[in-house]
Amino acid sequence: DGSNLITTIKQNGWSFVLRTSKNRILLEQDDSFSFRSVCPLHHEEYFWIPNVRYDQANSPQFDAIVWHNKEYQDPIYLVTNIELAREALFWYRKRFKIETLFSDKKSRGFNIHKSHISDPERVARLLIVTALAYIFIIYFGIHATTHGYVNKIHRTDRCDLSLFTLGLRA
């Protein structure tokens, strides 16, 4: 959620919603504050803070949101360039599905984090290959589920594995 990342995102014309910490220092015009200083909210409420930036030199401007969802004990602190707070929250909720994909590509599946590849072109090729393999593995998981193979590769009393993990086992 740093200034360099936000600058890169904005230069590419992308929209973003990033989670940040309650200790993060923000500037609204020339006044500095932390998310922690924003008053606590009730469940399912948000507080929108437009046109802020980090207290770092050359930090780009963005909007900030303090969001208290009933699913979380503490508020969630977000920075975004999406104009409407509700739309930003909609897209932020999608991150849990995306994080599953990243986890399957990294620690729970292909272990690409252990490749030590640093060349961007080689990383891009690795991501393309793993994306294609991911599709096939999900297909194998669906096939195992629909054709009754799950009880041969997993426990019979319940199934608590993802389609990806079932596909790998199949």
PEQUI-V434774 format. One record per pair of residues at least 12 apart in sequence whose C-alpha atoms are under 7 Angstrom apart, sorted by sequence separation. I is the first residue (numbers start at 1). J is the second residue. D is the distance in whole Angstrom. If there is no record, write none. Layout:
i: [I:I]
j: [J:J]
d: [D:D]
//
This chain:
i: [22:23:50:51:52:65:66:22:23:50:65:22:49:50:64:65:49:64:48:49:63:64:153:1:48:62:63:153:1:47:48:62:63:1:46:47:62:46:47:46:142:45:46:141:28:45:141:28:44:45:27:28:43:44:138:141:26:27:42:43:44:138:141:144:26:27:41:43:137:140:26:27:139:25:26:138:141:25:137:140:137:48:7:22:3:21:3:20:19:20:19:18:19:17:18:17:18:17:16:16:15:16:15:17:17]
j: [34:35:62:63:64:77:78:35:36:63:78:36:63:64:78:79:64:79:64:65:79:80:169:18:65:79:80:170:19:65:66:80:81:20:65:66:81:66:67:67:163:67:68:163:51:68:164:52:68:69:52:53:68:69:163:166:52:53:68:69:70:164:167:170:53:54:68:70:164:167:54:55:167:54:55:167:170:55:167:170:168:85:60:77:59:77:60:77:77:78:78:78:79:78:79:79:80:80:80:81:81:82:82:88:92]
d: [7:6:7:5:7:6:6:5:6:4:5:5:6:6:6:6:5:4:6:6:6:6:6:6:5:7:5:7:7:6:7:6:6:6:7:5:5:5:6:4:6:6:6:5:7:6:6:5:6:7:5:7:5:5:6:5:6:5:6:5:6:5:4:7:6:6:6:5:6:4:5:6:7:6:6:6:7:6:5:6:6:7:6:6:5:6:7:5:6:6:4:5:6:6:5:6:6:4:5:6:6:7:6:6:6]
//
